[in-house]
Structure formats: C-alpha cells, structure tokens
Amino acid sequence: MSEIKWTILDNSNIVESYPGITLPLTYSFIKIAYRGVFQGLVSASINNDMIVSRYADVLDNMVTSYKGRIYYCINNWYSLIDFMPFSKKVIPIWQDMMGVQDHEVYLGRQHRFTPLQKTKMYWSMLKNAMRIPKEMARLHSDFTSVKQYFDENYNTELSISELLSLFSEIERRVLKKWYVTLSNDMYAFIWTGILKRKLTKKGIDVAEYISGISSLESLKPIKRLLEIAKQHGDNADVLQTTEVQEYLREYGDRSPCELKLEAMTYRESPSLLEQKIREYASDKKRLDEMLQALACEETPARNTFVVKRARLGIQNREISRLNRSRIYGMVRRIFITIGERLYQNGHIDEPSDVFYLEIGEIQNGVPAEYRQIISNRKIEYAEYEKLPAHSRIVFRGDGGASPLFSDCTTIGMSSRSLNSRNSLNSFTGIGTSSGSITAEAVVLESPNDSVDVKGKIIVTKTTDPGWVFLLTMAGGIVAEKGSLLSHTAIVSRELKIPAVVAVENITSLIKSGDIIKIDGKTGRIDIVRAN
C-alpha cells in the first residue's frame, strides 16, 4: 500500500448528522460505532483476516473531531471504496450522492493484491450485493429484538456498572450486523446514480422517479404527530393522552440534532413535543393541507429494473436512519442515567457534565479526575464555539501538523464550487425537489421553533432528520450542504416542497426578510427583493 501524502477532513454528509460543536461523549461513541460498522463491512466483503488487519489504522479513523466539529477522514473512505470492482466508476457516483465535491484525483491508499485475492474479494462482494435487500429486512427484524432487550433491561435504578454492561451488550448486538446499512447506502447511491445519468441524458428530472414513497419511514413520525395535533391539539392535558404516550415510546428519539447525545429530545423533554403539537393545531387550515398532502397514495414505481432498486435502496436507508435515532436514544438514556449516578456520588458538579467525558474514561477512568477533565474541556469547547466552521481541512502527512488549507482548497486536486453565482442576485445549487416558489427567506442556524416559517423559504447550512417538523410548515428550503439523497432532499420531495442544496455560503448571501425565488428542478435561486 502506498503512503498517504495528505490527510483530508471533509464534513460533506456527516455535517447533516452532527452540525456545529459535538461534545466528547458523542464523539467517543461515533468512533466506536464507525469503527465497528466498517470493521464488519470490510470483514464481510474481503473475508481475509490478514488483509483486514492491514487496515486497522484506516478503520480506527473513518471519522475525527477537529476543534470540536466532526469530519470524515475522507482519504480512508476512498481507501475502502477502492476495494470495490469498478471503483473508478463508483467513486464519482458516491461523491455525487454524498455531496462531496468531485475531483479529478482522489487520495487514498493504493492496494496491491494478487489476481486470486482480487477474484475472491470481488466474488464475495458480488454475493453480498445481491443479498442487500433481504439483509436489510433481516436487520430491521433483528433491531426489533435489540429494542425489546433494552426495554426489558433498562431502568433508572441501575448502577453505573450495570449501565455500562447494558451499553456493551447493546453495542455488541447492534454492531454485529449494522454494516449492512453501509452496503445498502452504496446500493442506493449506485442505482440512483445510474438512474440519474440515464434520465439526465433525456432531460428528465430524476426526482420524479424517486419520490412518492408513501411508506417512507421518515414521514411516519410527522404523519402521526399531525394526526395527534388534529385530534388533541386543543386538549389541556394533551401529554397525558394515550396517543402522545405511544408517540413518545415509538418516536420520542426523532428530534433535532438527534444523533448528539447531549441534545434534548422529545423523550427527555415532552414539553417540547407539546409545544410542537399546539403549533400545528394553531393553524387548522395548514394542518389539513399537510395531512392531505401526506395522505396521497404512493406513486407507482416505473416498471424498470433501475427505478425499483433505487427506490428500494432509499426506502431501506430511511428505515435504518430512524432505527439509528432509536439506538442513539438508548445510548443517551444510559449515559444520562450514568451522569445522575456520578452526580449523586459527588464525582461531577451536575449530571449534564457527563457529556464532556469520553466513554473510555467512564469505563476505565479515575472518577476523582473527572472534575478537572470536565473543567478543562468546558474551557476548550467554549473556545471552539468562537471558531468558524470549515467544510474541508487539509493536512500534510498523517494530520499531526497544523492544517495547510481549509474549506474547499485542496492539494493535487482540481477544486470546483457547486454553487455558481450567475449575477449579483442569482445563484445555482442542486435542485432536489421539483417546483418553484417565491416567498420570504428565513435564515436559520438551527431548527428554532420560535421562528415563524409558515409558507416561507428556510435557508440554512444543513438539516438533520429532526428538521422534518419545521419543513412541514415551510414553503421551500435552501441548504449549503446536501445531495440528491440527503435527508433534506428526500423529505422535501415527499412533502412536495421545492428544495435546492449544495449552495455554498448561501446563508451569508441571503438575509432573513429577503424575497427570493427558488426552482427545485434547475437549482436556481434569485433574490427578487432584498430586505
């Protein structure tokens, strides 16, 4: 294997899950999860322990935290994609679906395998690829048993050692087969990418072919919440209703920033859910319109091999995303309870301080040292909050030195901004949900419930699945990050609101109050009237 001359950190796609600053507890869990999942994928694909062992450092560093923000170590992703047959053709599709800027050259490890090793690897990958839909169905079934195990064994009276044992068992059960979701991601990327190329040549919008999936898992929480708002929105004791209690059990972990353990979800704070229900119920006309839009029958898939597989990959991807939020919900409850125990034992000043510790420190650390560790990290992360966010950071060698470049400047690559500025008041990104709208812009850093977005166009850096509750109220959305299969794009298509993503620096170019026009097919954005 050749050595990597540059280390490139890139937040494409992952910033959707971890926007802004992410605290140490979450980061340490991300490292465990990514390591375990990719280890499973490589082992299943290659089936050769000797080859897998060569990539221990790659698997250990699929993601990293730099100045408190989460990035992909993009070299390592390329290194693993390079295992695949026809990898040179797969990489541009992967870049497009992930929202990674395309490059003429990618920087990953170059592999040297014998013809026999390659034949065995490719045959193994082909067999696994053919089983992906069935394996995803089996994974969903297995996850149901994991959730049941957690519900039967978790309670707030457990000791720290019992909670850590529960965490280890959940980790083992989940990571055992979760690598299948990565295979399904690539399955969805490749089939959607092939479909996009075929339709683009004919001048057809691919969004028309991959939308209208009424059984999409991401929409089930919002459909149920709208129904609750219509039925119980005016009920003074709405939180005590059977429907709300069932909702919290089933969907309580689906909330803004749901993959950050430090985030407050509807499960932890039901009053936030009550606020959302009353917000929906306050505009009965809009509520009925949303229910009607989401009640539409599923759009029949065009009877083609490629379309059916693209839609199946997308549908399975959304199922795993919702289950992923539930996994994080289990882990969140475990460590919130551990925080309570540490506080009761006098080891930390407040329960929420647990988020400034890493999982390894809780498992093997010295409790007497926790206060100092937490104090130091609070100072450190407060400084990180003041620093600008970068999309891409480049280091020489293994990344140990100071960065050479940031944002989209790269070494040995051609750099191209996805956003092209047509004039002083016109911009272009990637249209991901057809339709056009002219309306007032609302620039948001986070899904702020106190801001009125009804019928307006949300302009933001990125969204995560928890934004779906705001998107239902909006008339359209523009995001700096994203791709055809990002959550923003998928949900917007199903809600039938125009969406444009991958518009670099748009939150700096448009202000709240500006009247803008967006075209979700062409990706064009025009400032009609500046505020």
MOFEN-V527387 format. One record per pair of residues at least 24 apart in sequence whose C-alpha atoms are under 10 Angstrom apart, sorted by the first residue. I is the first residue (numbers start at 0). J is the second residue. Records with the same first field share a line. If there is no record, write none. Layout:
I = J + J
This chain:
0 = 53 + 54 + 78 + 107 + 108 + 109 + 110 + 111 + 112
1 = 107 + 108 + 109 + 110 + 111
2 = 106 + 107 + 108 + 109 + 396 + 397
3 = 74 + 75 + 78 + 106 + 107 + 108 + 109 + 395 + 396 + 397
4 = 106 + 107 + 108 + 394 + 395 + 396 + 397 + 398 + 410
5 = 74 + 106 + 107 + 393 + 394 + 395 + 396 + 397 + 398 + 403 + 409 + 410 + 411
6 = 72 + 73 + 74 + 75 + 106 + 107 + 392 + 393 + 394 + 395 + 396 + 397 + 398 + 399 + 402 + 410
7 = 70 + 71 + 72 + 73 + 74 + 75 + 106 + 107 + 391 + 392 + 393 + 394 + 395 + 396 + 397 + 398 + 402 + 404 + 405 + 409 + 410
8 = 61 + 62 + 63 + 64 + 65 + 69 + 70 + 71 + 72 + 73 + 74 + 75 + 389 + 390 + 391 + 392 + 393 + 394 + 398 + 402 + 405 + 406
9 = 62 + 63 + 69 + 70 + 71 + 72 + 73 + 74 + 99 + 100 + 389 + 390 + 391 + 392 + 393 + 405 + 406 + 407
10 = 62 + 68 + 69 + 70 + 71 + 72 + 73 + 98 + 99 + 388 + 389 + 390 + 391 + 392 + 406 + 480
11 = 70 + 71 + 73 + 94 + 97 + 98 + 99 + 100 + 390 + 391 + 461 + 480 + 481 + 482 + 501
12 = 70 + 71 + 96 + 97 + 98 + 99 + 461 + 463 + 480 + 481 + 482 + 484 + 485 + 486
13 = 62 + 69 + 70 + 71 + 97 + 98 + 461 + 463 + 480 + 481
14 = 68 + 69 + 70 + 71 + 390 + 460 + 461 + 462 + 463 + 480 + 481
15 = 256 + 258 + 460 + 461 + 462 + 463 + 464 + 480 + 481 + 485 + 486 + 487
16 = 69 + 255 + 256 + 257 + 258 + 259 + 461 + 462 + 463 + 464 + 465 + 486
17 = 68 + 69 + 70 + 256 + 257 + 258 + 259 + 461 + 462 + 463
18 = 68 + 69 + 256 + 258 + 259 + 388 + 444 + 445 + 460 + 461 + 462 + 463
19 = 67 + 68 + 69 + 256 + 383 + 384 + 387 + 388 + 444 + 445
20 = 64 + 65 + 66 + 67 + 68 + 69 + 259 + 380 + 381 + 383 + 384 + 388
21 = 64 + 66 + 67 + 68 + 69 + 258 + 259 + 260 + 261 + 262 + 354 + 355 + 380
22 = 64 + 67 + 68 + 69 + 259 + 260 + 261 + 353 + 354 + 355 + 356 + 357 + 376 + 377 + 380
23 = 64 + 67 + 260 + 261 + 353 + 354 + 355 + 356 + 357 + 358 + 373 + 376 + 380
24 = 259 + 260 + 261 + 331 + 334 + 352 + 353 + 354 + 355 + 356 + 357 + 358 + 359 + 360 + 361
25 = 258 + 259 + 260 + 261 + 262 + 327 + 330 + 331 + 354 + 355 + 356 + 357 + 358
26 = 62 + 63 + 64 + 67 + 68 + 69 + 259 + 260 + 354 + 355 + 356 + 357 + 358
27 = 63 + 64 + 356 + 357 + 358 + 359 + 360
28 = 170 + 259 + 260 + 327 + 330 + 357 + 358 + 359
29 = 61 + 62 + 63 + 64 + 69 + 258 + 259
30 = 58 + 59 + 60 + 61 + 62 + 63 + 64
31 = 59 + 170 + 174 + 358
32 = 170 + 173 + 174 + 177 + 178
33 = 58 + 59 + 60 + 61 + 62 + 174 + 178
34 = 58 + 59 + 60 + 61 + 62 + 174
35 = 59 + 170 + 171 + 173 + 174 + 175 + 176 + 177 + 178
36 = 173 + 174 + 175 + 176 + 177 + 178 + 179 + 180 + 181
37 = 61 + 76 + 79 + 174 + 177 + 178 + 179 + 181
38 = 174 + 175 + 178
39 = 174 + 175 + 176 + 177 + 178 + 179 + 181
40 = 79 + 124 + 176 + 177 + 178 + 179 + 180 + 181 + 182
41 = 79 + 82 + 124 + 178
42 = 178
43 = 120 + 123 + 124 + 127 + 176 + 178 + 179
44 = 82 + 83 + 119 + 120 + 121 + 122 + 123 + 124 + 125 + 126 + 127 + 128 + 182
45 = 82 + 116 + 117 + 119 + 120 + 121 + 122 + 123 + 124
46 = 119 + 120 + 123 + 124
47 = 116 + 119 + 120
50 = 112 + 116
54 = 78 + 79 + 108
57 = 108
65 = 383 + 389 + 392
66 = 379 + 380 + 382 + 383 + 384 + 386 + 387 + 388
67 = 379 + 380 + 381 + 382 + 383 + 384 + 386 + 388
68 = 380 + 383 + 384 + 388 + 389
70 = 389 + 390 + 391 + 392
71 = 391
72 = 392 + 398
73 = 99 + 105 + 106 + 107 + 391
74 = 105 + 106 + 107 + 108
75 = 106 + 107 + 108
76 = 106 + 107 + 108
77 = 105 + 106 + 107 + 108 + 109
78 = 105 + 106 + 107 + 108 + 109 + 110
79 = 107 + 108 + 109 + 110
80 = 107 + 185
81 = 107 + 108 + 109 + 110
82 = 109 + 110 + 112 + 117 + 120 + 121 + 124
83 = 117 + 120 + 121 + 124 + 125
84 = 117 + 118 + 120 + 121 + 122 + 124 + 125
88 = 189
89 = 185 + 188 + 189 + 192
90 = 189
91 = 189 + 192
92 = 185 + 188 + 189 + 190 + 191 + 192 + 193 + 195 + 196
93 = 184 + 185 + 187 + 188 + 189 + 192
94 = 188 + 482
95 = 188 + 192 + 481 + 482 + 483 + 484
96 = 184 + 185 + 187 + 188 + 189 + 191 + 192 + 481 + 482 + 483 + 484 + 485
97 = 184 + 188 + 480 + 481 + 482 + 483 + 484 + 485
98 = 417 + 429 + 480 + 481 + 482 + 483 + 484 + 485 + 500 + 501
99 = 390 + 391 + 417 + 480 + 481 + 482 + 501
100 = 407 + 413 + 414 + 415 + 416 + 417 + 501
101 = 412 + 413 + 414 + 415 + 416 + 417
102 = 409 + 411 + 412 + 413 + 414 + 415
103 = 411 + 412 + 413 + 414
104 = 410 + 411 + 412 + 413
105 = 411 + 412
106 = 410 + 411 + 412
124 = 182
127 = 179 + 182
128 = 179 + 182 + 183 + 185 + 186
129 = 186
130 = 179 + 182 + 183
131 = 179 + 180 + 181 + 182 + 183 + 184 + 186 + 312 + 315
132 = 179 + 182 + 183 + 186 + 308 + 311 + 312 + 315
134 = 176 + 177 + 179 + 180 + 182 + 183
135 = 176 + 177 + 179 + 180 + 182 + 183 + 312 + 315 + 316 + 318 + 319
136 = 315 + 318 + 319
137 = 176 + 179
138 = 173 + 175 + 176 + 177 + 178 + 179 + 180 + 319
139 = 177 + 315 + 318 + 319 + 322
141 = 172 + 173 + 176 + 177
142 = 172 + 173 + 176 + 177 + 319 + 322 + 323 + 325 + 326
143 = 322
144 = 172
145 = 169 + 170 + 172 + 173 + 326
146 = 173 + 322 + 325 + 326 + 329
148 = 172
149 = 326 + 329 + 330
150 = 329
153 = 329 + 332 + 333
154 = 332 + 333 + 336
155 = 332 + 333 + 335 + 336 + 337 + 339 + 340
156 = 336 + 340
157 = 333 + 336 + 337 + 340
158 = 336 + 337 + 340
159 = 333 + 334 + 336 + 337 + 338 + 339 + 340 + 341 + 361 + 362
160 = 337 + 361 + 362
161 = 333 + 337
162 = 330 + 332 + 333 + 334 + 336 + 337
163 = 330 + 333 + 334 + 337 + 358 + 361 + 362
164 = 362
165 = 329 + 330 + 333
166 = 329 + 330 + 333 + 334
169 = 326 + 329 + 330
170 = 326 + 330
173 = 323 + 326
177 = 319 + 323
179 = 319
180 = 312 + 315 + 316 + 318 + 319 + 320
181 = 316
182 = 312
183 = 311 + 312 + 313 + 315 + 316 + 319
184 = 312 + 313 + 315 + 316 + 317 + 319 + 484
185 = 312
186 = 308 + 309 + 311 + 312 + 313 + 316
187 = 308 + 309 + 310 + 311 + 312 + 313 + 314 + 315 + 316 + 484
188 = 309 + 312 + 313 + 483 + 484
189 = 305 + 308 + 309 + 312
190 = 304 + 305 + 306 + 307 + 308 + 309 + 310 + 311 + 312 + 313
191 = 305 + 306 + 307 + 308 + 309 + 310 + 312 + 313 + 483 + 484
192 = 305 + 309 + 483
193 = 305 + 306 + 309
194 = 304 + 305 + 306 + 308 + 309
195 = 306 + 483
197 = 305
203 = 520
204 = 430 + 431 + 432 + 433 + 520 + 521
205 = 306 + 431 + 432 + 433 + 483 + 520
206 = 430 + 431 + 432 + 433 + 483 + 488 + 489 + 492 + 519 + 520
207 = 298 + 300 + 431 + 432 + 433 + 492 + 520
208 = 298 + 299 + 300 + 301 + 306 + 307 + 309 + 310
209 = 298 + 300 + 301 + 306 + 307 + 308 + 309 + 310 + 311 + 313 + 314 + 483 + 484 + 489 + 492 + 493
210 = 297 + 298 + 299 + 300 + 310 + 313 + 432 + 488 + 489 + 490 + 491 + 492 + 493 + 494 + 495
211 = 293 + 295 + 296 + 297 + 298 + 299 + 300 + 310 + 489 + 492 + 493 + 494 + 495
212 = 295 + 296 + 297 + 298 + 299 + 300 + 310 + 311 + 313 + 314 + 489 + 492 + 493
213 = 293 + 294 + 295 + 296 + 297 + 298 + 314 + 493
214 = 296 + 297 + 314 + 318
215 = 297 + 310 + 313 + 314 + 315 + 316 + 317 + 318 + 489 + 490 + 493
216 = 314 + 315 + 316 + 317 + 318 + 319 + 320 + 321 + 322
217 = 253 + 314 + 316 + 317 + 318 + 319 + 320 + 321 + 464 + 465 + 467 + 486 + 489 + 490 + 493
218 = 293 + 317 + 467 + 468 + 490 + 493 + 494
219 = 250 + 293 + 321
220 = 246 + 247 + 249 + 250 + 251 + 253 + 321 + 467 + 468
221 = 250 + 253 + 289 + 290 + 293 + 467 + 468 + 471
222 = 289 + 290 + 293 + 294
223 = 250 + 290
224 = 250 + 272 + 275 + 276 + 279 + 468
225 = 275 + 276 + 279 + 280 + 286 + 287 + 289 + 290 + 293 + 468 + 471
226 = 276 + 279 + 280 + 286 + 287 + 290
227 = 276 + 277 + 279 + 280
228 = 273 + 275 + 276 + 277 + 278 + 279 + 280 + 281 + 283 + 286
229 = 276 + 277 + 279 + 280 + 281 + 283 + 286 + 287 + 290
230 = 280
231 = 276 + 277 + 280
232 = 273 + 274 + 275 + 276 + 277 + 278 + 279 + 280 + 281 + 283
233 = 276 + 277 + 280 + 281
234 = 277
235 = 273
236 = 273
237 = 272 + 273 + 276 + 277
238 = 269 + 270 + 272 + 273 + 276
243 = 269 + 272 + 273 + 276
244 = 269
246 = 272
247 = 272
249 = 325
250 = 321 + 322 + 324 + 325 + 328
251 = 324 + 325 + 328
252 = 321 + 322 + 323 + 324 + 325 + 326 + 327 + 328 + 329 + 331 + 465
253 = 320 + 321 + 322 + 323 + 324 + 325 + 327 + 328 + 464 + 465 + 466 + 467 + 468
254 = 324 + 446 + 463 + 464 + 465 + 466 + 467 + 468
255 = 445 + 446 + 447 + 462 + 463 + 464 + 465 + 466 + 467 + 468 + 469
256 = 324 + 445 + 446 + 462 + 463 + 464 + 465 + 466
257 = 323 + 324 + 325 + 327 + 328 + 331 + 463 + 464 + 465
258 = 323 + 324 + 325 + 326 + 327 + 328 + 331 + 463 + 464 + 465
259 = 324 + 327 + 328 + 331 + 354
260 = 327 + 328 + 329 + 330 + 331 + 332 + 334 + 335 + 354
261 = 331 + 334 + 335 + 351 + 352 + 353 + 354 + 355
262 = 331 + 354
263 = 331
264 = 328 + 331 + 465
266 = 328 + 332
267 = 328 + 331 + 332 + 335
271 = 448
274 = 448 + 449
275 = 448 + 468 + 469
278 = 448 + 449 + 472
279 = 468 + 471 + 472
282 = 453
285 = 453 + 454 + 471 + 472
286 = 471 + 472
289 = 471 + 472 + 494
290 = 471
292 = 493 + 494 + 495
293 = 471 + 493 + 494 + 495
295 = 493
297 = 493
313 = 484 + 489
314 = 489
316 = 484
317 = 464 + 486 + 489 + 490
320 = 464 + 486
321 = 464
324 = 464 + 465
334 = 358 + 361
337 = 361
341 = 366 + 369
345 = 370
346 = 370
347 = 371 + 373
348 = 373 + 374
352 = 377
355 = 380
390 = 480 + 503
416 = 501 + 502 + 503
417 = 479 + 480 + 500 + 501 + 502 + 503
418 = 479 + 500 + 501 + 502 + 503 + 504 + 505 + 522 + 523
419 = 502 + 503 + 523
420 = 502 + 503 + 523 + 524
421 = 523 + 524 + 525
422 = 525
423 = 508 + 525 + 526
424 = 508 + 509 + 515 + 524 + 525 + 526 + 527 + 528 + 529
425 = 508 + 515 + 516 + 517 + 523 + 524 + 525 + 526 + 527
426 = 502 + 503 + 505 + 508 + 517 + 522 + 523 + 524 + 525 + 526
427 = 499 + 500 + 501 + 502 + 503 + 505 + 517 + 518 + 521 + 522 + 523 + 524 + 525
428 = 477 + 478 + 479 + 480 + 481 + 482 + 498 + 499 + 500 + 501 + 502 + 503 + 505 + 518 + 519 + 521 + 522 + 523 + 524
429 = 477 + 478 + 479 + 480 + 481 + 482 + 483 + 488 + 498 + 499 + 500 + 501 + 502 + 518 + 519 + 520 + 521 + 522 + 523
430 = 477 + 482 + 483 + 488 + 497 + 498 + 499 + 500 + 501 + 502 + 517 + 518 + 519 + 520 + 521 + 522 + 523 + 524
431 = 481 + 482 + 483 + 484 + 485 + 487 + 488 + 489 + 491 + 492 + 496 + 497 + 498 + 499 + 500 + 501 + 518 + 519 + 520 + 521 + 522
432 = 475 + 476 + 483 + 487 + 488 + 489 + 490 + 491 + 492 + 493 + 494 + 495 + 496 + 497 + 498 + 499 + 500 + 518 + 519 + 520 + 521 + 522
433 = 491 + 492 + 495 + 496 + 497 + 498 + 499 + 517 + 518 + 519 + 520 + 521 + 522
434 = 475 + 492 + 495 + 496 + 497 + 498 + 517 + 518 + 519 + 520 + 521
435 = 474 + 475 + 496 + 497 + 498 + 516 + 517 + 518 + 519 + 520 + 521 + 522 + 523 + 524
436 = 474 + 475 + 476 + 496 + 497 + 498 + 515 + 516 + 517 + 518 + 519
437 = 474 + 475 + 514 + 515 + 516 + 517 + 518 + 524 + 525 + 526 + 527
438 = 474 + 475 + 512 + 513 + 514 + 515 + 516 + 517 + 526 + 527
439 = 474 + 475 + 510 + 511 + 512 + 513 + 514 + 515 + 516 + 526 + 527 + 528 + 529 + 530
440 = 474 + 475 + 476 + 477 + 509 + 510 + 511 + 512 + 513 + 514 + 515 + 516 + 526 + 529 + 530
441 = 473 + 476 + 477 + 506 + 509 + 510 + 511 + 512 + 513 + 514
442 = 476 + 477 + 478 + 505 + 506 + 507 + 509 + 510 + 511 + 512 + 513
443 = 506 + 510 + 511
444 = 506
446 = 470
454 = 496
455 = 512 + 514 + 515
456 = 496 + 497 + 498 + 511 + 513 + 514 + 515 + 516 + 517
457 = 498 + 506 + 511
458 = 499 + 500 + 502 + 505 + 506 + 507 + 509 + 510 + 511
459 = 500 + 502 + 504 + 505 + 506 + 507 + 509
460 = 500 + 501 + 502 + 503 + 504 + 505 + 506 + 507
461 = 485 + 486 + 487 + 500 + 501
462 = 486 + 487 + 488
463 = 487
464 = 490
466 = 490
467 = 491 + 494
470 = 494 + 496
471 = 495 + 496
472 = 496
473 = 497
474 = 498
475 = 499 + 516 + 517 + 518 + 519
476 = 500 + 517 + 519
477 = 501 + 502 + 505 + 506 + 517 + 519 + 522 + 524
478 = 502 + 503 + 504 + 505 + 506
479 = 503 + 504 + 505 + 506
480 = 504 + 505
488 = 519
491 = 519
492 = 519
497 = 522
498 = 522
499 = 523 + 524
